[in-house]
Amino acid sequence: MNSPVTTDIVSYGVLSPAGAGPKALIEAVREGGTLAEAHPEDLADAGFEDFDQGAFPLRLRPVPGFRPEEYLGRKGLRNHSRTAKLGMAACEMALDGLMETIPEEHRSRTGVVLGSGTGSARAFGEFFRETYEQQRPYLVSPALFPGILMNCAASAFAMRHSFTGVNASLAGGRLSSLTALRYARNSLINGYSERLLAGGVEELSPHTAWAWQRGGALGTRGAVGEGSAVFVMQRSDTALSRSPRTLASVAACEIGFRDPEQGPLTVAAGLALCVRDALKTAGVTADDVRVVSAGSTGDHGWRAVEARGRAQALGPAAGVEVLRVQDALGETYSASGALQLAALLGHWGTTDGEPGEIGLVTSVGHDGMVGCLVVRRGTAH
């Protein structure tokens, strides 16, 4: 029986409320949500000038010490949104040390695929506010317009390195990152690309914080975070994949939907079906899963739904370790799936294990979207 075609992850970059890099992320996850209060300067950079965090019911968790010019240089950053800067910085981190392996002739087969729920909510708000405040005929600065486009980060980074391959931005709520990774995997397997940078991004802004607070989905003690994680992916059976840097392989990715109006049991059953289908595609069983990187762990209602769906698919799952990423980072929404995958890779990078070990990433959205990734440990850890 032939092994299923997979896509290898050879490098990744991650920015999260824990800091830059996988080490900070996995340490925060293991400590279980003990991050310090956000620094006023970090809050100001995210748009919360003169903000009294003590008077706001939700905790705010921006990326600490984020200075995009440290990753991207100063040129051309002024008119980019925070979403674009986070996404591009994570892409640059992922490519660190790899650019010399991408010759000019291969850049036409290299692309960027990012998941983002809405792009930059702050850029939207500021642009449309300008249309009301400026004199007729609405003298809005044209420099603000690119920032409101959802594909700003992916296209800007591709142009930065002359990557003219597949370029896409996908919106799927909390499942945006998994949707982007699935899209990237399909593009590679079907031969449309040789190498892709794929992941997700979410910014923290007064606009998103206000929406979460008014919506009430996080209760009064939740946390709102931000971040980005991007993975360099390539097809496993090509010459490009002959690298000792293979960190993991994405063996399968499944996305589904169940109407939340039909109740939480229906949504849980939808996740269970996704997990079973993904395990079958990957050619493994529930007994092979050794670690799960969970999504909805900070929201107790959806946490139970996700846990029930996993239990239906995996059974008793004795010995399975669960990484509770949202407990540490807060609600990172469209970046959550990518940050969960980064936490899984960070976990493997700091623990002993055999190549081929199976990990699972699961996610459930408030809108009824469900999905999972089956990931096989590589040889570079």
Secondary structure as GFF3:
##gff-version 3
##sequence-region A 1 381
A	DSSP	beta_strand	7	16	.	.	.	ID=ss1
A	DSSP	beta_strand	19	20	.	.	.	ID=ss2
A	DSSP	alpha_helix	22	31	.	.	.	ID=ss3
A	DSSP	alpha_helix	40	45	.	.	.	ID=ss4
A	DSSP	three_ten_helix	53	55	.	.	.	ID=ss5
A	DSSP	beta_strand	59	61	.	.	.	ID=ss6
A	DSSP	alpha_helix	69	72	.	.	.	ID=ss7
A	DSSP	alpha_helix	82	95	.	.	.	ID=ss8
A	DSSP	three_ten_helix	99	101	.	.	.	ID=ss9
A	DSSP	three_ten_helix	104	109	.	.	.	ID=ss10
A	DSSP	beta_strand	110	115	.	.	.	ID=ss11
A	DSSP	alpha_helix	121	133	.	.	.	ID=ss12
A	DSSP	three_ten_helix	142	148	.	.	.	ID=ss13
A	DSSP	alpha_helix	152	160	.	.	.	ID=ss14
A	DSSP	beta_strand	167	170	.	.	.	ID=ss15
A	DSSP	three_ten_helix	173	175	.	.	.	ID=ss16
A	DSSP	alpha_helix	176	189	.	.	.	ID=ss17
A	DSSP	beta_strand	195	202	.	.	.	ID=ss18
A	DSSP	alpha_helix	206	215	.	.	.	ID=ss19
A	DSSP	beta_strand	223	225	.	.	.	ID=ss20
A	DSSP	beta_strand	227	235	.	.	.	ID=ss21
A	DSSP	three_ten_helix	239	241	.	.	.	ID=ss22
A	DSSP	beta_strand	248	257	.	.	.	ID=ss23
A	DSSP	three_ten_helix	260	262	.	.	.	ID=ss24
A	DSSP	alpha_helix	264	282	.	.	.	ID=ss25
A	DSSP	three_ten_helix	286	288	.	.	.	ID=ss26
A	DSSP	beta_strand	289	294	.	.	.	ID=ss27
A	DSSP	alpha_helix	300	314	.	.	.	ID=ss28
A	DSSP	beta_strand	321	324	.	.	.	ID=ss29
A	DSSP	alpha_helix	325	329	.	.	.	ID=ss30
A	DSSP	three_ten_helix	333	335	.	.	.	ID=ss31
A	DSSP	alpha_helix	336	349	.	.	.	ID=ss32
A	DSSP	beta_strand	358	364	.	.	.	ID=ss33
A	DSSP	beta_strand	369	377	.	.	.	ID=ss34
###
